[in-house]
Amino acid sequence: MNKKMVMIPILLGTLTLAGCGGSYSSDSSSGGGNSYGSNNNNYGKTMDDDTAKKDTKSSSDTMTLSQKDVFATVKSKLTTDVIVMLPKNIPLSSKKDYLSAKTTSSSDNYQVVFYETKQPISVNSADLKDTEKATPLVTVSGKKYATEQEAADATGHMDNVNTGVNGVDLGSGITGYSDAGAGSTFLSWAEGRWSLSVRNTTSGDQQDSIDLAKKVVAKLETETLPAPHQVGGVKLEAVPNRADGNSISWQDGATAYMVTQFADPLDGISVATSFTD
């Protein structure tokens, strides 16, 4: 009887331990509405950069990385001669989600694809290829060109956009001008050394272009795009969920930096302006 009384707690203890173990194209595709920024509007609230969140489902019981830590990890993974510039915030659709990234680099360029994940996934993990686990949000890149002119051309900057007919008041004393061609319409304007343009289809509601342009202008009253040396270009799609057509890029000498492949234009603006935070 005494032996049985001794062995029972030992077995229970063993069981307890085991249980702990974002180019312009004339094609378009619709989807969703045009309330830009409404689906991903938790700017700066997704994860506290000063407080790491604990992963209660992780078998290793490790601490998950804040966005600040993710950016630091990303930078450590890049091997390039290009001066690396990264954003300081990526808007996520839910404050319960996590940020991760996949990096590639060479001597003259680097690229970072940022992902939103439901569970913590480490930078460059193979799990990022699983679309059920990770959703690509935005791509950030930098490339050094042979000349400053090549870098300027890569930004897509447009000269003389503040001229033309059919001027549209976009607010803040800024006027946009419309143009059309190849099945597309364009509403363009300039702010400092930046040219900005919203593309739509000729069959689309042109008020959507005006509404988006006004929202961008208003947003840039309180947020600042990086200072280009010499030029920068913004190209946005009025048609929802056209990540391929959205881009924000700027020149720094012979290097061009780009924010691309973002589905929501206002989220892309938030990423680009966070470079200057």
C-alpha positions in Angstrom: 0.0 0.0 0.0 2.8 2.4 0.8 4.4 1.8 -2.6 1.2 2.7 -4.4 0.8 5.9 -2.4 4.3 7.0 -3.4 4.1 6.2 -7.1 0.8 8.0 -7.8 2.0 11.6 -7.2 5.2 10.8 -9.2 3.0 9.8 -12.2 0.8 12.8 -11.8 3.9 15.1 -11.8 5.2 13.5 -15.0 1.9 14.1 -16.7 1.9 17.7 -15.6 5.4 18.4 -17.0 4.5 16.7 -20.3 1.5 19.1 -20.7 3.7 22.2 -20.5 5.8 20.9 -23.3 0.7 48.1 -51.7 2.9 50.4 -63.3 -0.2 52.1 -64.4 -2.4 49.9 -66.5 -5.6 50.3 -68.4 -6.9 47.1 -66.8 -9.0 47.3 -63.6 -10.6 44.9 -61.1 -13.1 45.9 -58.6 -13.6 44.7 -55.0 -14.7 46.4 -51.8 -15.5 50.1 -51.6 -13.5 53.2 -52.0 -13.4 54.3 -48.3 -9.6 54.4 -48.4 -8.0 53.8 -45.0 -11.2 52.5 -43.4 -10.1 48.9 -43.3 -6.6 49.5 -42.0 -7.0 52.6 -39.9 -5.4 51.5 -36.6 -2.3 53.6 -37.3 0.2 53.3 -34.5 -2.1 51.2 -32.4 -1.3 47.7 -33.7 1.5 47.0 -31.3 3.2 49.1 -28.6 6.8 49.5 -29.7 7.8 49.8 -26.0 6.0 46.7 -24.8 6.5 43.2 -26.3 3.5 41.0 -26.3 3.7 37.5 -24.9 2.7 34.6 -27.2 0.6 32.4 -25.0 0.2 29.8 -27.8 3.9 29.4 -28.5 5.4 26.1 -27.4 8.6 27.9 -26.6 6.7 30.5 -24.5 8.9 33.3 -26.1 8.2 37.0 -26.2 6.9 38.3 -29.6 8.7 41.3 -31.2 7.3 44.8 -31.3 7.2 46.6 -34.7 10.4 48.4 -33.7 12.1 45.1 -33.0 10.9 43.7 -36.3 12.5 46.7 -38.2 15.7 46.2 -36.3 15.8 42.5 -37.1 15.0 43.3 -40.8 17.9 45.7 -40.9 20.3 43.1 -39.4 19.3 40.7 -42.2 20.2 43.0 -45.1 23.7 42.9 -46.6 24.0 45.7 -49.1 26.1 48.8 -50.0 22.9 50.8 -50.2 22.1 53.0 -47.2 19.1 51.2 -45.7 16.0 53.2 -45.0 12.9 51.6 -43.4 9.6 52.9 -42.1 8.8 53.2 -38.4 5.2 51.9 -38.6 3.2 49.6 -40.7 -0.6 49.9 -40.3 -2.2 46.5 -39.5 -5.9 45.6 -39.9 -6.2 44.5 -36.2 -4.3 45.3 -33.1 -4.4 41.6 -32.3 -2.3 40.8 -35.4 1.5 40.7 -35.8 4.1 42.1 -38.1 6.8 40.0 -39.9 8.9 40.3 -43.0 10.9 38.6 -45.8 14.2 40.2 -46.9 16.4 40.0 -50.0 19.5 42.0 -50.7 22.5 42.4 -52.9 25.3 44.9 -53.2 23.2 47.5 -55.0 19.7 46.9 -53.8 17.5 45.5 -51.0 13.8 44.6 -50.7 11.6 43.9 -47.7 8.1 42.5 -48.0 6.1 43.1 -44.8 3.4 40.7 -43.7 0.5 40.7 -41.3 0.1 37.4 -39.4 -2.4 36.0 -37.0 0.3 34.4 -34.9 3.9 35.4 -34.4 6.2 34.4 -37.3 9.9 35.2 -37.4 11.5 37.3 -40.1 12.3 35.2 -43.2 10.4 32.2 -41.9 9.2 29.7 -44.5 5.7 30.1 -42.9 5.4 33.5 -44.7 4.8 31.6 -47.9 1.6 30.2 -46.4 -1.2 32.5 -47.4 -3.4 31.2 -44.6 -0.8 32.3 -42.1 0.6 35.5 -43.6 -0.8 38.3 -45.8 1.6 40.6 -47.7 0.9 44.3 -46.8 3.6 46.4 -48.4 7.0 46.2 -50.1 9.9 48.6 -49.2 13.0 48.7 -51.3 16.1 50.7 -52.2 18.2 50.5 -55.3 21.4 52.3 -56.3 21.7 53.3 -60.0 24.7 54.2 -62.1 23.6 57.8 -62.3 21.4 60.3 -60.5 19.3 60.7 -63.6 18.5 57.0 -63.7 17.4 57.2 -60.0 15.2 60.2 -60.8 13.6 58.4 -63.7 12.9 55.4 -61.5 10.7 57.5 -59.2 8.2 58.2 -61.9 8.3 61.9 -61.1 6.3 64.1 -63.5 7.2 67.6 -64.4 4.7 70.4 -65.0 1.7 68.7 -63.5 0.4 72.0 -62.1 -0.7 73.2 -65.6 -3.6 72.2 -67.8 -7.4 72.4 -68.0 -10.2 71.2 -65.8 -8.6 72.3 -62.6 -10.0 70.7 -59.4 -9.8 72.3 -55.9 -8.2 69.6 -53.7 -8.1 71.8 -50.6 -5.2 73.4 -48.8 -4.7 75.8 -51.8 -3.8 72.9 -54.1 -5.3 72.4 -57.5 -5.3 69.1 -59.4 -5.5 68.8 -63.2 -7.0 66.0 -65.2 -5.8 64.1 -68.2 -6.8 61.0 -70.0 -5.3 58.3 -72.3 -5.2 54.6 -73.0 -8.4 53.9 -71.2 -7.3 55.7 -68.1 -7.9 59.1 -66.5 -5.3 60.9 -64.3 -5.8 63.6 -61.6 -2.4 65.0 -60.9 -0.8 67.8 -58.7 2.5 68.8 -57.2 3.6 69.4 -53.6 7.1 70.7 -53.3 9.4 68.3 -55.2 6.8 65.6 -55.2 4.4 64.9 -58.1 1.2 63.0 -57.2 -1.3 61.3 -59.4 -4.5 59.3 -59.0 -5.4 57.0 -61.8 -8.9 55.7 -62.7 -10.5 54.0 -65.6 -12.4 56.1 -68.2 -15.5 54.1 -67.3 -15.0 54.6 -63.6 -16.6 57.3 -61.4 -14.3 60.2 -61.6 -15.5 61.5 -58.2 -13.7 58.6 -56.7 -10.4 60.1 -58.0 -11.3 63.5 -56.6 -12.3 62.1 -53.2 -9.0 60.1 -52.9 -6.9 63.1 -54.0 -8.6 65.3 -51.4 -7.9 62.7 -48.7 -4.3 62.5 -49.6 -3.9 66.3 -49.6 -5.6 66.5 -46.2 -3.4 63.7 -44.8 -0.2 65.4 -46.0 -1.2 68.5 -44.1 -0.4 66.6 -40.9 2.1 64.0 -42.1 5.3 64.6 -44.1 6.7 62.6 -47.0 10.5 62.0 -47.0 12.4 65.0 -48.5 13.6 63.9 -51.9 17.0 64.8 -53.3 16.0 65.7 -56.0 12.5 64.4 -56.9 9.7 62.1 -55.7 6.6 60.5 -57.3 3.3 59.2 -55.9 1.0 57.1 -58.1 -2.2 55.8 -56.6 -5.2 53.8 -57.9 -8.8 55.1 -57.4 -10.0 51.6 -58.1 -9.9 49.7 -54.8 -7.5 46.9 -54.1 -5.1 47.6 -57.0 -1.9 47.1 -55.1 0.2 46.7 -58.3 -0.7 50.3 -59.4 0.2 52.0 -56.1 3.7 53.3 -55.6 5.5 56.0 -53.7 9.2 56.6 -54.5 11.8 59.2 -54.0 15.4 59.9 -55.1 18.4 60.4 -52.9 21.3 61.0 -55.2 21.9 57.9 -57.3 19.5 55.8 -55.0 15.8 55.4 -55.4 13.7 54.3 -52.4 10.2 52.8 -53.0 7.1 51.9 -51.1 5.0 49.6 -53.4 2.4 46.8 -53.4 0.0 48.3 -50.9 -3.7 47.8 -51.5 -5.0 50.8 -49.6 -3.6 54.2 -50.9 -3.9 55.9 -47.5 -2.1 53.1 -45.7 0.7 53.4 -48.3 0.9 57.2 -47.5 1.1 56.3 -43.8 4.0 53.9 -44.4 5.9 56.5 -46.5 5.4 59.3 -44.0 6.5 57.1 -41.1 10.0 57.2 -42.6 10.2 60.8 -41.3 8.8 60.2 -37.8 
